[in-house]
Amino acid sequence: MAQPEPAKPSPQEATEQLERHYARCFGSEDGKAVLADLMQVCFVHQSTYVPGCTDAMLINEGCRRVLLRIAAMTRMEMSEVYLQRARKPAGGA
């Protein structure tokens, strides 16, 4: 006899579960190191504009969007992300 399929979570439950997955992944020390690297390469602290090349700008915006998704799903305060840049010593990593 076939087992009944388990009930699917509601959209809200599914979103909450996904947020927990993001938080576990990016809340660890390794995850924080990955986020710090992504902030350096995903146009958080610089313009995505490329003079004369709309395609490159759109690619850059897509890269930035991935980081913004991670920030939203982990409920990261973007003001804190921008403050990290301000706290960083000049010329330092």
C-alpha positions as a Markdown table, in Angstrom:
| # | Residue | x | y | z |
|---|---|---|---|---|
| 1 | Met | 0.0 | 0.0 | 0.0 |
| 2 | Ala | 1.4 | 3.4 | -0.9 |
| 3 | Gln | 2.2 | 5.9 | 1.8 |
| 4 | Pro | 0.3 | 9.2 | 1.6 |
| 5 | Glu | 2.5 | 12.1 | 0.7 |
| 6 | Pro | 3.5 | 14.4 | 3.6 |
| 7 | Ala | 1.7 | 17.7 | 3.6 |
| 8 | Lys | 3.6 | 20.5 | 1.9 |
| 9 | Pro | 4.6 | 23.4 | 4.1 |
| 10 | Ser | 2.7 | 26.7 | 3.6 |
| 11 | Pro | 4.6 | 29.3 | 1.6 |
| 12 | Gln | 5.3 | 31.1 | 4.9 |
| 13 | Glu | 6.7 | 28.0 | 6.5 |
| 14 | Ala | 8.8 | 27.2 | 3.4 |
| 15 | Thr | 10.2 | 30.7 | 3.5 |
| 16 | Glu | 11.0 | 30.5 | 7.2 |
| 17 | Gln | 12.7 | 27.1 | 6.7 |
| 18 | Leu | 14.8 | 28.5 | 3.9 |
| 19 | Glu | 15.8 | 31.5 | 6.1 |
| 20 | Arg | 16.9 | 29.1 | 8.7 |
| 21 | His | 19.1 | 27.3 | 6.1 |
| 22 | Tyr | 20.6 | 30.6 | 5.0 |
| 23 | Ala | 21.2 | 31.6 | 8.7 |
| 24 | Arg | 23.0 | 28.3 | 9.5 |
| 25 | Cys | 25.1 | 28.5 | 6.3 |
| 26 | Phe | 26.1 | 32.1 | 6.5 |
| 27 | Gly | 26.0 | 32.5 | 10.3 |
| 28 | Ser | 28.9 | 30.3 | 10.9 |
| 29 | Glu | 32.5 | 31.6 | 11.0 |
| 30 | Asp | 33.1 | 30.0 | 7.6 |
| 31 | Gly | 29.9 | 31.6 | 6.3 |
| 32 | Lys | 30.9 | 35.0 | 7.6 |
| 33 | Ala | 34.3 | 34.7 | 5.9 |
| 34 | Val | 32.5 | 33.8 | 2.6 |
| 35 | Leu | 30.2 | 36.8 | 3.0 |
| 36 | Ala | 33.1 | 39.1 | 3.6 |
| 37 | Asp | 34.7 | 37.9 | 0.4 |
| 38 | Leu | 31.5 | 38.2 | -1.6 |
| 39 | Met | 31.1 | 41.8 | -0.3 |
| 40 | Gln | 34.5 | 42.5 | -2.0 |
| 41 | Val | 33.5 | 41.1 | -5.4 |
| 42 | Cys | 29.8 | 41.6 | -5.6 |
| 43 | Phe | 29.6 | 45.4 | -6.0 |
| 44 | Val | 28.4 | 46.2 | -2.5 |
| 45 | His | 30.9 | 49.0 | -2.0 |
| 46 | Gln | 31.3 | 50.0 | -5.6 |
| 47 | Ser | 29.3 | 51.0 | -8.6 |
| 48 | Thr | 28.1 | 48.4 | -11.1 |
| 49 | Tyr | 28.3 | 50.9 | -13.9 |
| 50 | Val | 30.6 | 50.2 | -16.8 |
| 51 | Pro | 30.9 | 53.1 | -19.2 |
| 52 | Gly | 29.7 | 52.1 | -22.7 |
| 53 | Cys | 28.9 | 48.5 | -21.8 |
| 54 | Thr | 25.4 | 47.9 | -20.7 |
| 55 | Asp | 25.9 | 44.1 | -20.8 |
| 56 | Ala | 28.8 | 44.2 | -18.3 |
| 57 | Met | 26.7 | 46.5 | -16.0 |
| 58 | Leu | 23.8 | 44.0 | -16.1 |
| 59 | Ile | 26.2 | 41.2 | -15.2 |
| 60 | Asn | 27.6 | 43.2 | -12.3 |
| 61 | Glu | 24.0 | 43.9 | -11.1 |
| 62 | Gly | 23.2 | 40.2 | -11.2 |
| 63 | Cys | 26.2 | 39.5 | -9.1 |
| 64 | Arg | 25.2 | 42.2 | -6.6 |
| 65 | Arg | 21.7 | 40.8 | -6.5 |
| 66 | Val | 22.9 | 37.4 | -5.3 |
| 67 | Leu | 24.6 | 39.1 | -2.3 |
| 68 | Leu | 21.5 | 41.2 | -1.6 |
| 69 | Arg | 19.4 | 37.9 | -1.6 |
| 70 | Ile | 21.7 | 36.4 | 0.9 |
| 71 | Ala | 21.5 | 39.5 | 3.1 |
| 72 | Ala | 17.7 | 39.5 | 2.9 |
| 73 | Met | 17.4 | 35.8 | 3.7 |
| 74 | Thr | 19.8 | 36.1 | 6.7 |
| 75 | Arg | 18.0 | 39.3 | 7.8 |
| 76 | Met | 21.4 | 41.0 | 7.6 |
| 77 | Glu | 21.2 | 44.7 | 8.2 |
| 78 | Met | 22.5 | 46.4 | 5.1 |
| 79 | Ser | 23.5 | 49.4 | 7.1 |
| 80 | Glu | 25.8 | 47.1 | 9.0 |
| 81 | Val | 27.3 | 45.9 | 5.8 |
| 82 | Tyr | 28.0 | 49.5 | 4.7 |
| 83 | Leu | 29.4 | 50.3 | 8.1 |
| 84 | Gln | 31.9 | 47.4 | 7.8 |
| 85 | Arg | 33.4 | 49.2 | 4.8 |
| 86 | Ala | 33.7 | 52.5 | 6.9 |
| 87 | Arg | 35.4 | 50.6 | 9.7 |
| 88 | Lys | 38.0 | 48.9 | 7.5 |
| 89 | Pro | 41.4 | 50.5 | 7.7 |
| 90 | Ala | 42.6 | 52.3 | 4.5 |
| 91 | Gly | 44.4 | 49.9 | 2.3 |
| 92 | Gly | 43.7 | 47.0 | 4.6 |
| 93 | Ala | 41.9 | 43.7 | 3.9 |
